[in-house]
């Protein structure tokens, strides 16, 4: 389960992002963007995140996951669309020179902090 490795990295990044001058800092929420092709199961990631965050300033934080749809552009005719099926052929010209525009993301958008 690679979600544990991802969760551990998210916790590490969140802890390292806490300013040194904060008194009793606590991470409240971490907002992620996860593409549908990133091979991440959101529920598994949340489960692993809760385990990885135990007894740290991230313990109890909400992991907010925004799933990003797969979108593509045909390099032949420039048509853009959201990919709904695992068929990577342009629906306009049947071209097969496809550029993936989104769907592979695994990004931390923001980390929300609070002082106690």
C-alpha positions as CSV (number, residue, x, y, z in Angstrom):
1,X,0.0,0.0,0.0
2,X,1.9,3.0,-1.3
3,X,-0.6,5.4,0.4
4,X,1.3,5.0,3.7
5,X,4.5,6.4,2.1
6,X,2.4,9.3,0.6
7,X,0.8,10.0,3.9
8,X,4.1,10.0,5.7
9,X,5.5,12.5,3.3
10,X,2.4,14.7,3.6
11,X,2.8,14.7,7.4
12,X,6.5,15.5,7.1
13,X,5.9,18.4,4.7
14,X,3.1,19.8,7.0
15,X,5.4,19.7,10.1
16,X,8.2,21.3,8.2
17,X,5.9,24.1,7.0
18,X,5.0,25.2,10.6
19,X,6.8,28.6,11.3
20,X,9.3,28.3,14.1
21,X,7.8,31.3,16.0
22,X,4.4,29.7,16.4
23,X,3.4,28.8,20.0
24,X,1.8,25.3,20.3
25,X,1.1,25.0,16.6
26,X,-1.5,22.6,15.3
27,X,-2.3,21.7,11.7
28,X,-6.1,22.0,11.2
29,X,-6.5,20.9,7.6
30,X,-4.4,19.9,4.6
31,X,-6.0,20.4,1.2
32,X,-4.8,18.1,-1.5
33,X,-5.4,17.8,-5.3
34,X,-5.3,14.2,-6.4
35,X,-5.7,13.2,-10.1
36,X,-7.8,10.2,-11.0
37,X,-4.7,8.7,-12.7
38,X,-2.5,9.2,-9.6
39,X,-3.2,5.6,-8.4
40,X,-4.2,6.8,-5.0
41,X,-7.3,5.5,-3.2
42,X,-8.6,8.5,-1.2
43,X,-10.1,6.4,1.7
44,X,-6.8,4.5,2.0
45,X,-4.8,7.7,2.0
46,X,-7.0,9.2,4.8
47,X,-6.7,6.0,6.9
48,X,-2.9,6.0,6.5
49,X,-2.7,9.8,7.1
50,X,-4.5,9.3,10.5
51,X,-1.9,6.7,11.5
52,X,1.1,8.7,10.3
53,X,-0.1,11.9,12.0
54,X,-0.4,10.3,15.5
55,X,1.3,12.2,18.3
56,X,2.4,15.0,16.1
57,X,1.2,18.6,15.4
58,X,-0.7,17.1,12.5
59,X,-2.7,14.7,14.7
60,X,-6.4,15.3,14.3
61,X,-6.0,17.4,11.1
62,X,-8.6,17.0,8.3
63,X,-7.2,15.7,5.1
64,X,-9.4,17.3,2.4
65,X,-8.9,15.6,-1.0
66,X,-10.1,17.2,-4.2
67,X,-10.2,14.7,-7.0
68,X,-9.1,16.0,-10.4
69,X,-10.6,14.6,-13.5
70,X,-8.6,13.4,-16.4
71,X,-8.5,15.9,-19.3
72,X,-6.7,15.7,-22.6
73,X,-5.9,17.6,-25.7
74,X,-5.4,16.3,-29.2
75,X,-2.1,17.4,-30.7
76,X,-3.6,17.0,-34.2
77,X,-6.8,19.1,-34.0
78,X,-6.3,20.8,-30.6
79,X,-9.7,19.5,-29.3
80,X,-9.9,19.4,-25.4
81,X,-12.1,17.0,-23.4
82,X,-12.5,15.1,-20.2
83,X,-11.6,11.5,-20.5
84,X,-14.4,9.3,-19.1
85,X,-13.2,5.9,-20.4
86,X,-9.7,4.4,-20.7
87,X,-9.7,5.2,-24.4
88,X,-7.2,7.8,-25.4
89,X,-8.3,8.6,-28.9
90,X,-9.6,12.1,-29.8
91,X,-13.4,12.0,-30.1
92,X,-13.2,14.7,-32.8
93,X,-10.6,13.5,-35.3
94,X,-9.8,10.0,-34.0
95,X,-6.2,11.1,-33.6
96,X,-4.0,9.2,-31.2
97,X,-1.5,11.9,-30.4
98,X,-2.9,12.9,-27.1
99,X,-1.5,15.2,-24.4
100,X,-2.6,14.7,-20.8
101,X,-3.5,18.0,-19.3
102,X,-4.7,16.9,-15.9
103,X,-5.4,13.7,-13.9
104,X,-1.9,12.8,-12.6
105,X,-1.7,15.5,-9.9
106,X,-0.7,14.7,-6.3
107,X,-0.3,18.2,-4.9
108,X,-0.6,19.9,-1.5
109,X,-2.7,23.0,-2.3
110,X,-2.6,24.5,1.2
111,X,-1.9,23.7,4.9
112,X,-4.1,25.4,7.5
113,X,-2.6,26.1,10.9
114,X,-3.8,27.2,14.3
115,X,-2.1,28.3,17.5
116,X,-3.4,26.9,20.8
